Amino acid sequence: MTATPLPILPIPHPLILLPSARLTLPVSRVTGEVLSTLVQESDVQPVLAAVPITSHIQQINGLRKGELTLSEWGTAARIIRLIRPPNRNPQHPYLLSLQGLTRIHLAEPLQLKSNALDVVKYHPVEYPPGDEIPSAETVEAFKAAALRLLDRLAKDSTQQSRKDAWMKIAGMVEEISEQRAAWMADVMISAVNGEYSDKLAFLSAAGPEERLKLATQIFIKQASISEVSKKIASAVDESLSKQQKEFFLRQQLAAIQRELHNLNRSSGEMPQSSSSSSELDDDEQHEAEDLADIKKKIEAMEPGSEERKMGVREWRRLKRIPQGSVENGVIRTYLEWLTSVPWPSSTTTDTSSLDTLRDRAFLRNAREQLDSDHFGLDKIKRRLIEYLAVVRLKQLAVADDHRELDAHAQIPSESRELVKVDPANAQVVPAAPKRGPSKKAVKGPILLFVGPPGVGKTSLGQSVARALNRPFQRISLGGVRDEAEIRGHRRTYVASGPGMIVQALRKAGRPDPVLLLDEVDKVGQSNFHGDPSAALLEVLDPEQNHSFNDHYINVPIDLSQVLFICTSNTLDTISAPLLDRCEIIQLSGYTYDEKMHIARRFLMPKQMQANGLVAEHLTITDTALLHIVTNYTREAGVRSLERAIGSVVRFKAVEWAEHVDDGKEKEYKNVVEELDLETILGISRAEGDEKDREERRGLVYGLVVTGMGEGGILPVETIAVPGSGRLKLTGSLGDVIKESGEIALSWVKTHAYDLCITENRAQDPLKFPDPIDIHLHLPAGAQKKDGPSAGIAMACAFVSLLTGACIPTNIAMTGEITLRGRVTPVGGIKEKVLGAHRAQMKKLILPWANRKDVEHDVAQDVRKEIEFVFVKTMEEALIAAFGKGTLGWRKPTLVMESRL
């Protein structure tokens, strides 16, 4: 073969030009201009080589990269037409029409740069000999395959014109000679819709004998595909729904791909399928694996259980419904959730937790775990140790009972199948093995940690989980106002799903995790979405949660093995039935000494590691740390303390980095003194509060508990203004605290003569000697205030205002009074005492009935720093507040009472 240079035109994928065929394709501006010049310079229609591109073009940021590999075989083509229509794509403004003439072979391999794709380059090509005559057997096989395909195409055509065209070609095939058979093969391969790889292999076939054999194989494959499609389509009734038709079409695609695979494997000469078909095969394989996994999990469920019955029923529905239908996806999602729930009967027992419980050092390790995670909280730790000990004993007893039951009731392996076939009757009957007695579950109290933010409620739950070696999951209930978020949505709704309890069980992967229900007090109230707090009643009731019903799963779920721990900032917003199911553990806050230890052991190492410093770079003195605790962070928890320590660490990190950059590492001072804190943290707000305290007439400090469960002090301010003897109360006060103010004033009016405020018992202290009004105000007017505990503070404020005697600023008090002057007990004593301790109060006046609360709940180091005075009557409270002998008491006069 002699080589002749021809202009090479790369044909983009998936276009192929065969001899005797025509092809119209868009070309770029550069290619169009070159071909236009070629047409103008030639007297006849010019000829070029149309060569397919076998490698894909990679485009990065709109620019073509890499090299293009061209096929070794192409087609010599004549340029029929080259035009530039208006309103064309500016990148490809020309349309080129080519007429295939004959095959050509590149004399040398050709690779083009991607940026040279638009350049028409001359390259030597060779023309293969065409005088070979194929054998008669090959021609007859070709005719038979071609006629079979043409007959199928004619039957499948809906237009009469196309049927006539196919039949005309069939007549030409019957009369074709052996010399023209190869030409007819080119015509038919160009006309039928074949795969790109088949057409490329056919173009590369040099001799007529080889081309006819390849054409025969292609025709047989195309005819087989058409016949399989017709058989499947004939089974589709016109009355079927759209989803069912889509299902049959997918089945048709799968059958066609299997047919192609079988033909390729049987021939052994056909090229491999494209990458897209392999990706489809991979997707189908993954789909089959997922379904097999779901089936395996259903078979692993306990025979006869509710979850297994539901799983088998839904599995059978899934197999009957077409794959592409919406209902198929709904059932598939449901089965995935159903099989992902760790059912006690199907979940593999985790022996690690049992081994932890059987360890003789379990309680000692639990104490060490709690001590390493938290400092202080001795009474809470002692209660948690009791809780863990009870759980351990019950769990071990239940495990021994389970071992005995399993030894007497072994389930046969064949009963684990979804269905069991009776070979004698050939009927499918459900498997119904023997079921053992129900297993007892460990029932323990529901712990409710109540306390202000930052005292370690959530971390205590994590410590319990680590001590028991169980998975830990946290469910945040803050802002939950829909019952379905806990119980799940019913399957009738679009995009429905299970509730948060089932989701937590799925994440835990075991039926016995530790679930922390965080912020129980912030659950939404009853509305048109339902009552979320009522939905929690079944979850937190040990007598009911063994059959918890999630609306989505719709199968009873055993929650008796789950250890529930709840957290809350206050008890006021929790419903009484829900509160009755919980054991309340109060976490009131930390003392100054505890905060110092927490800062040294936990907060400083954490902040130094987070900010890239080591122990040698920073040292905070005890006096500086105490100053931060007492003056910069007056809170029950330690979050503000951590932020303050983080500010100090970041300040020193910047200072250290600047010294390193300047090469003055030796001049760096790594010690933070108390005098440095004002430069780092600014002026302390607590110091301003201390300066604002002054002994004033009518000013008394009471004790309060905020809505977040944090204790503190609150000034009670009173002034006298000209008026008509009325009492004015301000400060966003509730009805109860307003009534306390009226009761306090009534008591003071009754005892005004005894306190030397008036000259006789008949005089009104608000109208003698001049009429006045008393205005009582509680600061922080934007905050709602209510409760009876400010009674004695208001009474002392009225006495101070009317007598002129002042109460020291380091004295605070709380207690409810009656009209008889009795001081009755109040709640929140521990929080109030710790708040007073943070405010550096030295003397507290409390009701006598709250003495046990101080002795039982308040730490010993706090009691040593504060003087407690417990009073029963208002007279004792006045003496404790003003001091003995400060107020001028008149001796009471004997009054005769008339009795009937």
KAPE-V387147 format. One record per pair of residues at least 24 apart in sequence whose ideal C-beta (glycine too) atoms are under 7 Angstrom apart, sorted by sequence separation. I is the first residue (numbers start at 1). J is the second residue. If there is no record, write none. Layout:
i->I j->J
i->I j->J
//
This chain:
i->50 j->74
i->77 j->101
i->194 j->218
i->311 j->335
i->540 j->564
i->648 j->672
i->774 j->798
i->791 j->815
i->812 j->836
i->823 j->847
i->825 j->849
i->826 j->850
i->829 j->853
i->842 j->866
i->843 j->867
i->844 j->868
i->845 j->869
i->846 j->870
i->847 j->871
i->848 j->872
i->49 j->74
i->50 j->75
i->75 j->100
i->76 j->101
i->102 j->127
i->103 j->128
i->409 j->434
i->475 j->500
i->789 j->814
i->791 j->816
i->792 j->817
i->824 j->849
i->825 j->850
i->829 j->854
i->833 j->858
i->837 j->862
i->841 j->866
i->842 j->867
i->76 j->102
i->147 j->173
i->182 j->208
i->185 j->211
i->189 j->215
i->363 j->389
i->599 j->625
i->789 j->815
i->791 j->817
i->843 j->869
i->845 j->871
i->49 j->76
i->50 j->77
i->146 j->173
i->185 j->212
i->188 j->215
i->228 j->255
i->229 j->256
i->311 j->338
i->409 j->436
i->774 j->801
i->789 j->816
i->830 j->857
i->75 j->103
i->76 j->104
i->194 j->222
i->228 j->256
i->310 j->338
i->311 j->339
i->620 j->648
i->788 j->816
i->829 j->857
i->830 j->858
i->834 j->862
i->837 j->865
i->47 j->76
i->48 j->77
i->75 j->104
i->182 j->211
i->189 j->218
i->475 j->504
i->596 j->625
i->651 j->680
i->812 j->841
i->833 j->862
i->837 j->866
i->47 j->77
i->73 j->103
i->74 j->104
i->143 j->173
i->182 j->212
i->185 j->215
i->192 j->222
i->362 j->392
i->596 j->626
i->836 j->866
i->7 j->38
i->47 j->78
i->48 j->79
i->143 j->174
i->181 j->212
i->225 j->256
i->228 j->259
i->307 j->338
i->405 j->436
i->473 j->504
i->618 j->649
i->792 j->823
i->810 j->841
i->813 j->844
i->815 j->846
i->73 j->105
i->405 j->437
i->648 j->680
i->810 j->842
i->811 j->843
i->812 j->844
i->813 j->845
i->814 j->846
i->815 j->847
i->845 j->877
i->17 j->50
i->45 j->78
i->46 j->79
i->72 j->105
i->596 j->629
i->647 j->680
i->810 j->843
i->45 j->79
i->72 j->106
i->225 j->259
i->473 j->507
i->595 j->629
i->618 j->652
i->647 j->681
i->811 j->845
i->45 j->80
i->224 j->259
i->357 j->392
i->473 j->508
i->603 j->638
i->607 j->642
i->617 j->652
i->741 j->776
i->845 j->880
i->16 j->52
i->307 j->343
i->613 j->649
i->845 j->881
i->72 j->109
i->402 j->439
i->471 j->508
i->592 j->629
i->644 j->681
i->765 j->802
i->789 j->826
i->357 j->395
i->358 j->396
i->471 j->509
i->501 j->539
i->540 j->578
i->592 j->630
i->603 j->641
i->607 j->645
i->611 j->649
i->788 j->826
i->9 j->48
i->11 j->50
i->139 j->178
i->142 j->181
i->221 j->260
i->224 j->263
i->357 j->396
i->401 j->440
i->471 j->510
i->603 j->642
i->607 j->646
i->611 j->650
i->613 j->652
i->617 j->656
i->725 j->764
i->9 j->49
i->11 j->51
i->13 j->53
i->39 j->79
i->70 j->110
i->305 j->345
i->473 j->513
i->475 j->515
i->477 j->517
i->537 j->577
i->541 j->581
i->598 j->638
i->613 j->653
i->6 j->47
i->7 j->48
i->8 j->49
i->9 j->50
i->10 j->51
i->11 j->52
i->12 j->53
i->294 j->335
i->298 j->339
i->472 j->513
i->475 j->516
i->477 j->518
i->478 j->519
i->537 j->578
i->540 j->581
i->604 j->645
i->608 j->649
i->612 j->653
i->725 j->766
i->6 j->48
i->7 j->49
i->11 j->53
i->69 j->111
i->136 j->178
i->139 j->181
i->146 j->188
i->221 j->263
i->294 j->336
i->297 j->339
i->301 j->343
i->398 j->440
i->470 j->512
i->471 j->513
i->472 j->514
i->473 j->515
i->474 j->516
i->475 j->517
i->476 j->518
i->477 j->519
i->533 j->575
i->536 j->578
i->540 j->582
i->599 j->641
i->603 j->645
i->607 j->649
i->611 j->653
i->725 j->767
i->6 j->49
i->8 j->51
i->10 j->53
i->13 j->56
i->39 j->82
i->68 j->111
i->142 j->185
i->149 j->192
i->302 j->345
i->470 j->513
i->475 j->518
i->476 j->519
i->477 j->520
i->479 j->522
i->480 j->523
i->481 j->524
i->595 j->638
i->613 j->656
i->35 j->79
i->67 j->111
i->68 j->112
i->134 j->178
i->301 j->345
i->302 j->346
i->398 j->442
i->470 j->514
i->474 j->518
i->478 j->522
i->480 j->524
i->537 j->581
i->755 j->799
i->67 j->112
i->133 j->178
i->294 j->339
i->301 j->346
i->354 j->399
i->477 j->522
i->479 j->524
i->533 j->578
i->728 j->773
i->733 j->778
i->757 j->802
i->36 j->82
i->67 j->113
i->68 j->114
i->133 j->179
i->300 j->346
i->468 j->514
i->477 j->523
i->481 j->527
i->483 j->529
i->486 j->532
i->520 j->566
i->595 j->641
i->599 j->645
i->725 j->771
i->731 j->777
i->757 j->803
i->35 j->82
i->67 j->114
i->134 j->181
i->395 j->442
i->482 j->529
i->483 j->530
i->485 j->532
i->501 j->548
i->511 j->558
i->515 j->562
i->517 j->564
i->520 j->567
i->521 j->568
i->589 j->636
i->627 j->674
i->724 j->771
i->726 j->773
i->727 j->774
i->728 j->775
i->729 j->776
i->730 j->777
i->731 j->778
i->744 j->791
i->748 j->795
i->50 j->98
i->66 j->114
i->134 j->182
i->394 j->442
i->481 j->529
i->482 j->530
i->483 j->531
i->487 j->535
i->502 j->550
i->519 j->567
i->520 j->568
i->521 j->569
i->588 j->636
i->589 j->637
i->590 j->638
i->624 j->672
i->723 j->771
i->725 j->773
i->731 j->779
i->737 j->785
i->740 j->788
i->743 j->791
i->747 j->795
i->755 j->803
i->823 j->871
i->65 j->114
i->68 j->117
i->465 j->514
i->483 j->532
i->486 j->535
i->501 j->550
i->512 j->561
i->513 j->562
i->514 j->563
i->515 j->564
i->516 j->565
i->517 j->566
i->518 j->567
i->521 j->570
i->624 j->673
i->628 j->677
i->632 j->681
i->723 j->772
i->724 j->773
i->727 j->776
i->732 j->781
i->737 j->786
i->823 j->872
i->32 j->82
i->64 j->114
i->217 j->267
i->464 j->514
i->482 j->532
i->486 j->536
i->511 j->561
i->512 j->562
i->621 j->671
i->624 j->674
i->627 j->677
i->722 j->772
i->723 j->773
i->731 j->781
i->732 j->782
i->734 j->784
i->736 j->786
i->737 j->787
i->740 j->790
i->744 j->794
i->748 j->798
i->823 j->873
i->64 j->115
i->391 j->442
i->481 j->532
i->499 j->550
i->502 j->553
i->514 j->565
i->516 j->567
i->619 j->670
i->621 j->672
i->623 j->674
i->721 j->772
i->730 j->781
i->732 j->783
i->734 j->785
i->736 j->787
i->740 j->791
i->744 j->795
i->748 j->799
i->822 j->873
i->823 j->874
i->32 j->84
i->480 j->532
i->483 j->535
i->498 j->550
i->521 j->573
i->618 j->670
i->619 j->671
i->620 j->672
i->621 j->673
i->632 j->684
i->634 j->686
i->720 j->772
i->721 j->773
i->732 j->784
i->733 j->785
i->734 j->786
i->736 j->788
i->821 j->873
i->64 j->117
i->217 j->270
i->391 j->444
i->461 j->514
i->521 j->574
i->617 j->670
i->621 j->674
i->624 j->677
i->631 j->684
i->732 j->785
i->733 j->786
i->737 j->790
i->741 j->794
i->745 j->798
i->792 j->845
i->821 j->874
i->390 j->444
i->498 j->552
i->520 j->574
i->616 j->670
i->618 j->672
i->632 j->686
i->720 j->774
i->721 j->775
i->731 j->785
i->740 j->794
i->744 j->798
i->748 j->802
i->821 j->875
i->823 j->877
i->49 j->104
i->461 j->516
i->497 j->552
i->498 j->553
i->502 j->557
i->631 j->686
i->19 j->75
i->496 j->552
i->631 j->687
i->718 j->774
i->719 j->775
i->18 j->75
i->57 j->114
i->387 j->444
i->718 j->775
i->817 j->874
i->10 j->68
i->17 j->75
i->458 j->516
i->718 j->776
i->10 j->70
i->17 j->77
i->387 j->447
i->458 j->518
i->716 j->776
i->717 j->777
i->32 j->93
i->35 j->96
i->490 j->551
i->491 j->552
i->32 j->94
i->488 j->550
i->489 j->551
i->490 j->552
i->716 j->778
i->28 j->91
i->487 j->550
i->488 j->551
i->489 j->552
i->28 j->92
i->29 j->93
i->487 j->551
i->488 j->552
i->714 j->778
i->715 j->779
i->813 j->877
i->27 j->92
i->488 j->553
i->26 j->92
i->27 j->94
i->484 j->551
i->26 j->94
i->813 j->881
i->26 j->95
i->27 j->96
i->6 j->76
i->142 j->212
i->149 j->219
i->156 j->226
i->201 j->271
i->747 j->817
i->811 j->881
i->24 j->95
i->25 j->96
i->138 j->209
i->145 j->216
i->152 j->223
i->24 j->96
i->747 j->819
i->24 j->97
i->139 j->212
i->142 j->215
i->146 j->219
i->149 j->222
i->250 j->323
i->744 j->817
i->746 j->819
i->134 j->208
i->135 j->209
i->138 j->212
i->142 j->216
i->145 j->219
i->149 j->223
i->152 j->226
i->156 j->230
i->197 j->271
i->250 j->324
i->636 j->710
i->716 j->790
i->743 j->817
i->747 j->821
i->807 j->881
i->22 j->97
i->23 j->98
i->132 j->207
i->134 j->209
i->138 j->213
i->141 j->216
i->145 j->220
i->148 j->223
i->152 j->227
i->247 j->322
i->635 j->710
i->636 j->711
i->807 j->882
i->22 j->98
i->49 j->125
i->132 j->208
i->246 j->322
i->247 j->323
i->388 j->464
i->740 j->816
i->743 j->819
i->22 j->99
i->132 j->209
i->197 j->274
i->247 j->324
i->391 j->468
i->716 j->793
i->805 j->882
i->128 j->206
i->134 j->212
i->244 j->322
i->246 j->324
i->247 j->325
i->716 j->794
i->21 j->100
i->243 j->322
i->388 j->467
i->718 j->797
i->795 j->874
i->799 j->878
i->20 j->100
i->384 j->464
i->388 j->468
i->718 j->798
i->17 j->98
i->19 j->100
i->243 j->324
i->716 j->797
i->720 j->801
i->796 j->877
i->805 j->886
i->18 j->100
i->19 j->101
i->243 j->325
i->374 j->456
i->792 j->874
i->796 j->878
i->805 j->887
i->17 j->100
i->19 j->102
i->243 j->326
i->718 j->801
i->19 j->103
i->803 j->887
i->35 j->120
i->374 j->459
i->792 j->877
i->796 j->881
i->34 j->120
i->373 j->459
i->374 j->460
i->31 j->118
i->30 j->118
i->702 j->790
i->30 j->119
i->31 j->120
i->28 j->118
i->373 j->463
i->702 j->793
i->370 j->463
i->700 j->793
i->369 j->463
i->446 j->540
i->700 j->796
i->369 j->466
i->700 j->797
i->369 j->467
i->699 j->797
i->443 j->542
i->698 j->797
i->713 j->812
i->103 j->203
i->700 j->800
i->366 j->467
i->464 j->565
i->8 j->110
i->10 j->112
i->365 j->467
i->698 j->800
i->315 j->418
i->697 j->800
i->698 j->801
i->3 j->107
i->461 j->565
i->697 j->801
i->441 j->546
i->312 j->418
i->10 j->117
i->697 j->804
i->700 j->807
i->303 j->411
i->701 j->809
i->458 j->567
i->697 j->806
i->703 j->812
i->457 j->567
i->696 j->806
i->701 j->811
i->702 j->812
i->703 j->813
i->9 j->120
i->695 j->806
i->701 j->812
i->702 j->813
i->703 j->814
i->8 j->120
i->303 j->415
i->356 j->468
i->702 j->814
i->7 j->120
i->8 j->121
i->356 j->469
i->695 j->808
i->695 j->809
i->7 j->122
i->8 j->123
i->353 j->468
i->694 j->809
i->6 j->122
i->300 j->416
i->353 j->469
i->449 j->565
i->453 j->569
i->693 j->809
i->5 j->122
i->6 j->123
i->299 j->416
i->352 j->469
i->353 j->470
i->441 j->558
i->443 j->560
i->452 j->569
i->711 j->828
i->5 j->123
i->299 j->417
i->446 j->564
i->447 j->565
i->448 j->566
i->449 j->567
i->450 j->568
i->5 j->124
i->6 j->125
i->299 j->418
i->441 j->560
i->442 j->561
i->444 j->563
i->447 j->566
i->4 j->124
i->298 j->418
i->441 j->561
i->446 j->566
i->448 j->568
i->711 j->831
i->3 j->124
i->4 j->125
i->450 j->571
i->589 j->710
i->710 j->831
i->711 j->832
i->3 j->125
i->709 j->831
i->713 j->835
i->3 j->126
i->295 j->418
i->705 j->828
i->711 j->834
i->712 j->835
i->713 j->836
i->711 j->835
i->1 j->126
i->710 j->835
i->1 j->127
i->705 j->831
i->713 j->839
i->1 j->128
i->705 j->832
i->712 j->839
i->747 j->874
i->303 j->431
i->304 j->432
i->713 j->841
i->71 j->200
i->303 j->432
i->304 j->433
i->703 j->832
i->73 j->203
i->303 j->433
i->457 j->587
i->73 j->204
i->304 j->435
i->456 j->587
i->455 j->587
i->703 j->835
i->755 j->887
i->756 j->888
i->703 j->836
i->448 j->582
i->450 j->584
i->455 j->589
i->755 j->889
i->756 j->890
i->446 j->581
i->448 j->583
i->450 j->585
i->451 j->586
i->455 j->590
i->754 j->889
i->446 j->582
i->447 j->583
i->448 j->584
i->449 j->585
i->450 j->586
i->451 j->587
i->754 j->890
i->446 j->583
i->448 j->585
i->450 j->587
i->451 j->588
i->452 j->589
i->570 j->707
i->753 j->890
i->445 j->583
i->447 j->585
i->449 j->587
i->451 j->589
i->754 j->892
i->569 j->708
i->570 j->709
i->569 j->709
i->52 j->200
i->334 j->491
i->350 j->510
i->337 j->498
i->341 j->502
i->20 j->183
i->342 j->505
i->347 j->510
i->341 j->505
i->347 j->511
i->341 j->506
i->20 j->186
i->340 j->506
i->342 j->508
i->19 j->186
i->20 j->187
i->342 j->509
i->344 j->511
i->18 j->186
i->342 j->510
i->343 j->511
i->21 j->190
i->342 j->511
i->20 j->190
i->18 j->189
i->18 j->190
i->16 j->196
i->454 j->635
i->455 j->636
i->14 j->196
i->454 j->636
i->455 j->637
i->16 j->199
i->454 j->637
i->16 j->200
i->452 j->636
i->453 j->637
i->454 j->638
i->18 j->203
i->452 j->637
i->454 j->639
i->453 j->639
i->16 j->203
i->636 j->834
i->383 j->585
i->634 j->838
i->380 j->585
i->634 j->839
i->380 j->587
i->377 j->587
i->341 j->553
i->344 j->558
i->376 j->590
i->338 j->553
i->337 j->553
i->341 j->557
i->344 j->561
i->376 j->594
i->375 j->594
i->375 j->597
i->375 j->598
i->375 j->601
i->588 j->830
i->589 j->831
i->588 j->831
i->591 j->834
i->586 j->830
i->310 j->555
i->589 j->834
i->588 j->834
i->591 j->837
i->307 j->555
i->306 j->555
i->306 j->556
i->453 j->708
i->452 j->708
i->452 j->709
i->451 j->709
i->452 j->710
i->450 j->709
i->591 j->859
i->593 j->861
i->591 j->861
i->591 j->862
//
